[in-house]
Amino acid sequence: MYETGYVRCECDVKGCDGKLFAPEAEADDYGWEVNRDIATADGATRRVCLCPEHAIEWRQARKAYSDACDKIMGGK
């Protein structure tokens, strides 16, 4: 069976078994980060899918990094 218009992905975090199968138009409603580019420590980027739990952790880490950069630059 071939289906179009759907997102099918798995969380890329090792050990997580989260899976998403949803209409493309509704994919953002499930709290997933789908095909997001994430910077690595060596300056490269990886494209990942993150389940809602890991997406929250990633957003928190991204905010903490941004806040630390602001502090270094004399912001906040």
Secondary structure, DSSP 8 states (H G I E B T S, - for coil): ----SEEEEE--STT---EEEEEGGGGGGGT-EEEEEEE-TTS-EEEEEE-HHHHHHHHHHHHHHHHHHHHHTT--
